[in-house]
Amino acid sequence: MNDPVASRDGAAKPSDSTSDATNSTSEPANSTVEPANNPAEPAGGAAEFREALAAAARRSGFARVEPGERPTAHALWAAVGGVRGLVESLLPGFLFLVVFTITGDVTPSVLIPVGIAVLFVLVRAVMRSPIMPAVVGLVGIALSAGLALWSGRAEENFLLGFVINAVWLVALLVSLAVRRPLIGVITALLTGDHAWRADAAKRTVLTVTTWLWVAMFTLRLGVQVPLYLAEQAAALAATKLLMGLPLYAAVLWVTWLMVRAVYARRAS
């Protein structure tokens, strides 16, 4: 907006005073236009932030079934990543369990899963598949291996997982404390139903499903942390496999069924 004004000023210098008068009256007009755009900026920023959250929700496993739709085995299979997702999630932990049970040595037990995670990244890169899921998995496995190698304790390989579960648990509890259950927030982002809290049935179901995820993370920590403190690395690895993807899939399925029940009933 300043450039056109500057060009008019430059053209006005050889002219008489009438052009100066024109410039003097045009400048205040320009100065009154600029503040008019400011009030719209927060609204635009809020809309962009909400859209970013909605996009993140659509990429989650929860979004594989729209609220009100019937969940299927195919949708659940897609939510866990299919064959590739299953292998990438379970194989590193399974290899740790097998190698540590046989050798009792921390170094190969944590480095072999790192090598497998690197292989997953390379395979995705060669096949030109989305690479970020494998990269994130590699970073997590590498950090966990680093903690175990630095401390010399195999149990430290699971410390990062405890932190992640604890963060999710705190986030869910905070959402319940402020009466914005996280499952309800995610559902609203997916459906655009931002008035769900005014519906008693939706509010109840979405609160209960949020508590269901609280129970899952609490159960994981309640079972695995005592094994960590008791230095039972093999048992810890086995329980992590059982309480990882299989438990996640079970809780996700129940969540889909409960959310579908209330949204399908309201739609009919």
N, C-alpha and C positions, 0 to 999 in steps of 0.2 A: 504493500500500500504506500510505502514511502517512495519507491522508485518513480511512479508517475508524478508525484508532487515535485520531486527533484527535477525531472525533465521539464516541467512547466516553469519552474523557477529559472532554469537555464535559458529557456526561450524568451523569458519576459525581460531580461536585462536590457536589450536594445530598445524596448518599447516604452510607451509613455506611462503615466501614473495609473491609467485605467486598468492596465493589466495587473499592476501592483494591488489595486483594490480587489480585483477578481481573486488574486492569490490569497489575500488576507481573509476573504470571506470563505474560500474553499477549505482552508486549513482547519478551522473549527469543525466544519462538516465532517472531515475525515476523522478528527479526534473523537467525535461522538459515535462514529460507526464502530470503532474498534472495541470499546467496552461491551457492545451489544453481543459480541460473540462469546464473551467469557461465561455468562450464566449457563450456556449450553454445554460447556466443556465437562463439568462434573457428571451431568447426565450421560453424555457420550462415554465418558470413562467408566461409569458404573455399568452401562450396557455392554461395553467391550469386556469388562471383567466377568460379568455374568455369562457372556457367550463363551469365554475361555473356560470357565468352570463347567459349562454344559458340554463343551467339546471333550474335556477330560473325563466327564462322567460317561459320555458315549463311547469312549475307548475302554472303559472298565468292563470286567466280566459281568457285572450286574446288568449292563445295558444289552446283553445278548438276548434278553427277553423284555419286551416293552411291558410296563405295568398294565395289567388287564389281559395280556396274551397268555395262552397256555404254554407252560414250559415243556420243552421236549428234551430227549436224550441228546439229540444233535446240538441243541443250543448249549447244553451243559458241556458237551465234548468241546465245542468251540470256545467256551468260556475258560477252560483249562488249557487251551492252546492246541488241542488235537494231539496227534501222536508226537509231533515235535515238542510241543509244550510239556507233555508228560515226560518225555525223555530228558529234556533240559532241566526240568524241576527235580526229578527223582534220581537220575543217574549219578550226579556228583556225590550226593549224600549216601547213596547205596555203596559207591566205591570206597568212600571213607570208612563205612562200617565194615566192609569186607577186608580191606587192607589192614585196618587197625586191629581187627579181631585176629587176623593171621599173624601179623608182625609185632604188634604192640608198639610200633615205632611212629612217632609223630610226623617226621619229615615226609616219608612217602605217602602217608595217610592223607596229608593235606595238599601235597604237590600234585598228586595224580588227578584229583578233582579240578585243580587249576588248569592242568593241561587239557582236560576234557572240555572245560569251559572255553578255553582258547580255540579249540577245535570247533565248537558250536558257532563261535563268531566267524571263523573262516568259512565254514559251510554256508552260513547265511550270506556272507559277502559274495561267495562264488555263485550262489543261486540267486543273488540279487533280491533276497527277501529282506523284510524290515530287520535291521541289525541291532536296534537299540535294546530290545528285550534281552538279547544274548550279551550285549555289552554291560548292561546293568547287572545281570547275573554274574558275569565275570568279575566285575568290580567288587561285588559282595563276597564272592568266594575268595578272591585274592586278599581282601582285607581280613577276612576271617582266618585264612591261612597265615597271614603275616602275624596276627596276634598269637596264634598257636606256636609258630616258630620262634617268635621273640620271647615268649614266656616258657617254652618247652613243655607246655601242658596241653594235651589234646582237647580238654574241655573248653579252652579259650576259643576254639573254632566255632563255638555256638554262641559266643557272647553278643555278637552283632545281631543275631536273630532275636535275642532277648530284648535288646534295645528297640528294634523295630516293632515287636509285639507290644512292648510297653508304650511306645508312642501312639500306636493305634488305640490301645486301651484307654489312654488318657484323653485322646481326641473324642472318642465315643462317649466317655463319661462326662466330659465338658459339654458336649452337645446335648446330652440329657439334662444336665444341670441347668442350662440356659433355656430349656424347653424348645430346642431345635434339634430333635433326633437326627443323627447323621443320615440314616436311611431315608428319612423323609425329605431331607435337603437334596439328596441325590435323585430321588424320585421326582421331586419338583423340577429339577434341572432337566430331566429327561422328558417330562410331560408338559412343562409349562404351567402345571397346576400349583401356583404359588399360594392358593387359598386353602390348601389341604388341612391346615391347622384349625380351620373353622368347621371341618367335618369331623365329628366325634369318632366315627368308625375308622376313618383313615388315620386320624391322629393316634388312636389306640394301637392299630395294627403296625404302623410305622415306628411307634415307640417300642412295642414288643419285639419287632425284628431287630431294632438297634440293640436292645438288651441281649438278643440272641448272639450277636457278634461280640458283645462284651463278654458273654459266657465263653465263647470260643477262645478269645485271647487270654482270658483269665485261666481257663483250663490248661492251655499250653504252658503258661508261666508256672501255674501251680504244680504241674507234673514235672516239668523239665528243670526248673531252677533247683529243686532239692537234689536232682541227679547231678547237676553241675557242682553243687556244693559238696556232694559226696564223692566227686571225681570219678563218676561212672560214665566214661566217655562212650563206650559201646552201647550201653543202655540208652544214653542220651541220643545217640545217632539213630537208634531204632525207633524211639518214641517220636523223634522229630519227623521221620519218614511217615509214620502212621498219622501223626497229628498235623501234618503239613497239607499237602494237596488233597488227600482224601477227606479230611475234616472240613477243609475250605469248601470243597464241592458239595458236601452234605448240607452245610449251613446255607450256602448259596441257593440250593434247590428248595429248601424249606422257606427261605426268604421270598423266592419267586412265587411259590404257591400262596403264601399269606398275602403278598401284595396283589397278586392277581385276583384273589378272592374278593377283596374289598373294591378294587377298581372295576372288575367285571360286573359286580353287583350294582355299583353306582351308575355304570354306563347303560345297564339294562333298565 
